Amino acid sequence: MTLPTVRKNHCYTIGYGNRSFDEFLEILLENRITNLVDIRRYPQSTFEDFNKESLEKALPKNGIRYVHCEGVGGMRDSKYVEYMGTDEFRSSFEKLQELISRVKESGGRIVLMCAEKNPKGCHRHYLSNKLEENNVEVIHLVEPGQMSLFNFYD
């Protein structure tokens, strides 16, 4: 007897880095992203286009829902790995997993966004590992037309 294949939840990640908003948006649209979760603790940027208020206006005009999820954000007083052991993180992480599941069930695609272009230089590194441990495949959008499944354990 063959057991049915259980499809894993998945999400994308992206860092805006020094990209223009148009380049950033192009990558999202190219990958048919429907939901963007801002995982910065402080959703402000030196680039005005990437401030929370700007994203809340610009993304829906392009068919992308914006959500801020401060509780999984970086820039903590303690190391991020230590913060991941807190009740605040666990609660926010559970909500994030539920959102990922709901978006998948609705046929959408979700991306987690932070400032750092390279996920290895960002708290997305740790968050991605935690998601993978919880049966969520993480795909990193690196450059236009390029995606990467990093194995952070190697």
Secondary structure, 3 states (H helix, E strand, C coil): CCCCCCCCEEEEEEECCCCCHHHHHHHHHHCCCCEEEECCCCCCCCCHHHCHHHHHHHCHHHCCEEEECHHHCCCCCCCHHHHCCCHHHHHHHHHHHHHHHHHHHCCCCEEEEECCCCHHHCCHHHHHHHHHHCCEEEEEEEECCEEECCCCCC
